[in-house]
Amino acid sequence: MIIAILFSGCSTFVTFNTQPQGAKIYINENPVGKTPFTYSLSDFVFDNYNIKITKEGYKEIICPLEKELKPGPFILGLFLAWPFLLWCYGPKTNYYFELTPAGKDSL
């Protein structure tokens, strides 16, 4: 069971959704797919991810991914071996973005 927790605790499957769908997703400037899209990202505490979302006719979105505490590796790190704490803070699992048409000013 510990081995299963170890390997599942090293990354998170992150789902990206946009309205409208079909927007291109870039992670750290690398194209990875179009929404809706699921991608595996490392939970290593020092890994940070910036995303860019583009779709023709809509304003571009650029932002960092929010991170959250991962309970499995955190508990293992506290009670079994501290190195597990290095994989206890990774990206959230779901992100949703409303795209704004390109000519529309926001107030």
N, C-alpha and C positions, 0 to 999 in steps of 0.2 A: 504494500500500500504506500509506503514511503517513496518508493521509486516512482510510482504513478504520480504522486503529488509533486515530486521533484520536476519531472518532465512537463507536466501540465502547468506548473507554476512559473515556468521560465518565459512564457509569452502569453499574449492575450489576442483573441480574435476580435478585431475592431470592425464594426459595421458603419458605413457612411451612407447616408440618405440625403437627397436634396429634393426640393420642390422648385422647378420641375426636375424630373429624373434625367439621366443621361449626361450629367456634368462630368468633366474630366477631373480626376483626383491626382495630385502630385504630393508625394511625401518626401521631404527634404530635397525638393527640386527634381525628383525622379518620378516619371509618370507610372502609375500603378494600375489604373483602371477607370471605369465610368460607374456612376451611381445608378442603382444601388450596388454596393460593393463591400465585400468583407476581406480583410487582410490581417495577417498575423504580424504583430509587433512585439518586440522584446520588452520585458518588464524590468530590465536592468536599470537601477536607480539613476545612473548617469546618462542613459539614453534619452534624448529629447527629440521630439518630432514636430516639424513645422509642416502645415499642409497648405496647399493652394488648390482652389476649386475654380474651374473656368467652364464657361458655356457661352457659345456665340450668342450675342444679343443681351448678355447679362453682365453685371459688375463682377469683377474678380474678387474672391475672398482669400485672404492670406491670414493665417493665425496659428499659434502653437496648439498642440493637442493637450487637453487637460489630463492630469495624472491622478491616480487614486491609490490608496493602500490596498495591497493584495493580501488577504488574511492568511492563506495557506503558507506561503513562504515566510510571512512575518512570524507566525506561530512556530514553524520549524526553526527559524533563526533564533527565537528566544529560548526554546527548550532543547534543541538538538545540536545545532552548530551555527555560529554567527554568520558564516558566509552566505547562508540563505537570505539574510537580510539585504544582500545586494540585489535581489530580485523581488523585492516586496513593494515596489512603487512603480506602477506602469500606467499605460493609457487606459482611459475609460473604455467601455465596450461599445457604446452607441453614440453617434453624432448625427445631428440633423441640421441642415442649413436651408433657409428660405433664400432663394436667389432673387435679386432685385434687377428689374430691366435696366439696361445700360443708360437710357436717356432720362431716367427718373431720379430727381433730386430728393434726398431724404431731409426732413426737417429736424 
